[in-house]
Amino acid sequence: MTFVVGESDTAAALGSGSLPVLATPRLLAWCEAATCAALEPALDDGRTSVGTRISLEHSAASPVGAEVIVTADPTHRDGRLHRFRVSGRHTDGKLVATGEVTRVVVDTDRFLARLG
């Protein structure tokens, strides 16, 4: 997935710092979006996935206007549990972030019923 850093994606806008560069929370959300997209084709109707564990190293700054390519590669599956290696790179190949996201497949209705 490719994202373009906008003003609303910056650390200053999200309150995770004061600089006009890509905020770590936004980068994390983009990594989660990539894992959702990677897992979506394998989900049966009425099923979704929820994030349960995240580890992310944000290693380089991305200014407003930068394009960030985020990938999610499956590394482990055990029943409903799916683990992905995630990374973000600028279009010139510069590494922005690496990490791991774990998601668990759940029945949507049963999951939401437990909240009530």
Residue frames as qw, qx, qy, qz and C-alpha x, y, z in Angstrom:
[[0.000, 0.892, 0.452, 0.000, 0.00, 0.00, 0.00],
 [0.430, 0.223, -0.004, 0.875, 1.26, 3.48, -0.81],
 [0.217, -0.855, -0.427, 0.200, 0.47, 6.50, 1.32],
 [0.343, 0.567, -0.022, 0.748, 1.35, 10.17, 0.94],
 [0.372, -0.383, -0.509, 0.676, 2.21, 12.05, 4.11],
 [0.027, -0.745, -0.347, -0.568, -0.23, 14.93, 4.58],
 [0.068, -0.525, 0.334, -0.780, -0.42, 17.70, 7.15],
 [0.752, -0.400, 0.069, -0.520, -2.93, 15.64, 9.18],
 [0.951, 0.010, -0.290, 0.108, -0.45, 12.74, 9.34],
 [0.368, 0.583, -0.450, 0.567, 2.28, 14.68, 11.14],
 [0.492, -0.220, -0.661, 0.522, 3.48, 14.35, 14.70],
 [0.023, 0.002, 0.207, -0.978, 2.47, 17.97, 15.28],
 [0.523, -0.171, -0.337, -0.764, -1.10, 17.31, 14.08],
 [0.756, -0.240, -0.590, -0.152, -1.53, 14.07, 16.04],
 [0.502, -0.768, 0.207, -0.340, 0.06, 15.27, 19.25],
 [0.962, -0.174, 0.010, 0.210, 2.87, 12.72, 19.20],
 [0.612, -0.145, 0.108, 0.770, 5.55, 15.37, 18.86],
 [0.056, 0.808, 0.147, -0.567, 6.04, 18.87, 17.55],
 [0.178, -0.380, 0.592, 0.688, 7.60, 18.32, 14.14],
 [0.662, 0.472, 0.000, -0.583, 5.91, 18.40, 10.72],
 [0.223, 0.353, -0.879, -0.228, 6.97, 14.82, 9.85],
 [0.695, -0.158, -0.608, -0.350, 5.10, 11.52, 9.68],
 [0.523, -0.495, 0.444, -0.533, 3.80, 10.61, 13.12],
 [0.024, 0.212, -0.974, 0.074, 4.57, 7.17, 14.48],
 [0.472, 0.253, 0.696, -0.478, 0.88, 6.55, 15.36],
 [0.636, 0.570, -0.069, -0.516, -0.12, 7.24, 11.74],
 [0.321, 0.493, -0.788, -0.181, 2.65, 4.98, 10.42],
 [0.221, -0.055, 0.928, -0.295, 1.44, 2.28, 12.79],
 [0.605, 0.423, 0.401, -0.542, -2.12, 2.68, 11.50],
 [0.556, 0.592, -0.416, -0.409, -0.84, 2.33, 7.94],
 [0.102, 0.334, -0.937, 0.021, 0.99, -0.88, 8.91],
 [0.412, 0.174, 0.787, -0.425, -2.20, -2.26, 10.45],
 [0.623, 0.545, 0.045, -0.560, -4.14, -1.31, 7.31],
 [0.394, 0.517, -0.710, -0.270, -1.63, -3.29, 5.24],
 [0.093, -0.106, 0.972, -0.188, -2.10, -6.37, 7.44],
 [0.538, 0.370, 0.515, -0.555, -5.88, -6.05, 7.18],
 [0.586, 0.590, -0.265, -0.488, -5.65, -5.84, 3.39],
 [0.222, 0.414, -0.877, -0.103, -3.33, -8.86, 3.28],
 [0.182, 0.038, 0.928, -0.322, -5.67, -10.95, 5.42],
 [0.519, 0.298, 0.180, -0.781, -9.01, -9.80, 3.99],
 [0.592, 0.280, -0.565, -0.502, -9.14, -12.18, 0.98],
 [0.348, 0.083, -0.926, 0.120, -8.83, -15.20, 3.29],
 [0.239, 0.052, 0.625, -0.742, -11.69, -14.21, 5.60],
 [0.027, -0.426, -0.880, -0.209, -15.06, -15.93, 5.39],
 [0.249, -0.592, -0.283, -0.712, -18.26, -13.88, 5.47],
 [0.647, -0.697, -0.192, -0.242, -19.02, -12.65, 8.97],
 [0.810, -0.325, -0.084, 0.480, -15.36, -12.80, 10.01],
 [0.190, 0.932, -0.167, 0.260, -12.87, -10.03, 10.58],
 [0.752, 0.008, -0.390, 0.531, -9.53, -9.65, 12.29],
 [0.335, -0.936, -0.017, -0.105, -8.42, -7.67, 15.30],
 [0.433, 0.606, -0.500, 0.442, -4.94, -6.50, 16.16],
 [0.808, -0.555, -0.199, -0.003, -3.54, -8.03, 19.34],
 [0.668, -0.530, 0.163, 0.497, 0.18, -7.22, 19.33],
 [0.498, 0.840, 0.010, 0.216, 2.34, -4.63, 17.59],
 [0.617, -0.523, 0.179, 0.560, 6.07, -3.97, 17.57],
 [0.523, 0.790, 0.183, 0.264, 7.34, -1.13, 15.38],
 [0.526, -0.440, 0.096, 0.722, 10.67, 0.60, 14.97],
 [0.351, 0.912, 0.209, 0.049, 10.24, 3.98, 13.26],
 [0.741, -0.284, 0.159, 0.587, 13.77, 4.66, 12.02],
 [0.323, 0.059, 0.304, 0.894, 13.57, 7.56, 9.56],
 [0.195, 0.543, 0.318, -0.753, 11.62, 10.79, 9.20],
 [0.296, 0.425, 0.699, 0.494, 9.19, 11.39, 6.32],
 [0.032, 0.230, 0.092, -0.968, 8.29, 14.98, 5.45],
 [0.523, 0.563, 0.404, -0.497, 4.90, 16.16, 4.24],
 [0.560, 0.657, -0.284, -0.418, 4.51, 15.07, 0.62],
 [0.038, -0.423, 0.900, 0.096, 6.69, 11.96, 0.96],
 [0.845, 0.029, -0.331, -0.419, 5.31, 8.70, -0.40],
 [0.318, -0.410, 0.814, -0.261, 5.62, 5.73, 1.96],
 [0.715, 0.093, -0.597, -0.353, 5.18, 2.19, 0.68],
 [0.505, -0.363, 0.638, -0.454, 3.98, -0.13, 3.45],
 [0.625, 0.149, -0.719, -0.265, 4.15, -3.90, 3.08],
 [0.669, -0.336, 0.496, -0.440, 2.82, -6.75, 5.21],
 [0.550, 0.315, -0.755, -0.167, 4.29, -10.20, 4.69],
 [0.877, -0.375, -0.026, -0.299, 2.84, -13.22, 6.52],
 [0.181, 0.576, -0.763, 0.231, 5.40, -14.95, 8.74],
 [0.004, -0.020, 0.943, -0.332, 3.31, -17.26, 10.93],
 [0.623, -0.211, -0.235, -0.716, -0.16, -18.74, 11.14],
 [0.096, -0.010, -0.944, 0.316, -1.58, -20.86, 13.93],
 [0.039, 0.586, 0.796, -0.144, -5.34, -21.35, 13.56],
 [0.080, 0.917, 0.385, 0.071, -6.94, -17.93, 13.96],
 [0.375, -0.798, 0.146, 0.448, -3.64, -16.19, 14.79],
 [0.695, 0.597, 0.143, 0.374, -1.76, -14.47, 11.95],
 [0.446, -0.707, 0.115, 0.537, 1.59, -12.73, 12.29],
 [0.593, 0.749, 0.147, 0.256, 3.00, -10.31, 9.71],
 [0.529, -0.281, 0.078, 0.797, 6.37, -8.66, 9.17],
 [0.244, 0.919, 0.311, 0.003, 5.67, -5.04, 8.25],
 [0.516, -0.223, 0.140, 0.815, 7.91, -2.42, 6.72],
 [0.260, 0.922, 0.234, -0.164, 7.70, 1.08, 5.34],
 [0.585, -0.104, 0.320, 0.738, 10.00, 2.56, 2.72],
 [0.214, 0.701, -0.064, -0.678, 10.22, 5.79, 0.81],
 [0.807, 0.562, 0.113, -0.144, 9.85, 5.41, -2.94],
 [0.340, 0.770, -0.538, 0.045, 13.65, 5.74, -3.26],
 [0.807, 0.042, -0.578, 0.109, 13.99, 2.58, -1.13],
 [0.061, 0.422, -0.575, 0.698, 15.03, 4.27, 2.13],
 [0.465, -0.351, -0.806, 0.103, 13.80, 2.22, 5.07],
 [0.276, -0.557, 0.050, -0.782, 11.37, 4.13, 7.31],
 [0.611, -0.357, 0.461, -0.536, 10.15, 1.39, 9.64],
 [0.505, 0.095, -0.850, -0.119, 10.16, -2.32, 10.41],
 [0.426, -0.242, 0.568, -0.662, 8.09, -4.36, 12.78],
 [0.171, -0.130, -0.971, -0.108, 5.61, -7.10, 13.43],
 [0.527, -0.103, 0.107, -0.837, 1.81, -7.09, 13.72],
 [0.003, -0.105, -0.992, 0.069, -0.24, -9.97, 15.12],
 [0.535, -0.046, -0.105, -0.837, -3.93, -10.28, 14.26],
 [0.233, 0.093, 0.945, -0.208, -6.57, -12.79, 15.35],
 [0.310, -0.193, -0.621, -0.693, -9.55, -13.77, 13.20],
 [0.199, 0.185, 0.720, -0.638, -12.88, -13.42, 15.01],
 [0.038, 0.578, 0.770, 0.268, -16.57, -13.84, 14.30],
 [0.034, 0.351, 0.037, 0.935, -17.83, -10.26, 13.94],
 [0.557, -0.543, -0.300, -0.552, -21.23, -10.74, 15.60],
 [0.803, -0.396, -0.394, 0.208, -19.85, -12.78, 18.53],
 [0.499, 0.061, -0.224, 0.835, -17.08, -10.26, 19.11],
 [0.132, -0.396, -0.064, -0.907, -19.45, -7.30, 19.14],
 [0.671, -0.513, -0.427, -0.323, -21.97, -9.15, 21.35],
 [0.712, -0.257, -0.435, 0.487, -19.32, -9.47, 24.06],
 [0.224, 0.241, -0.126, 0.936, -19.04, -5.69, 24.26],
 [0.406, -0.526, -0.308, -0.680, -22.66, -5.19, 25.33]]
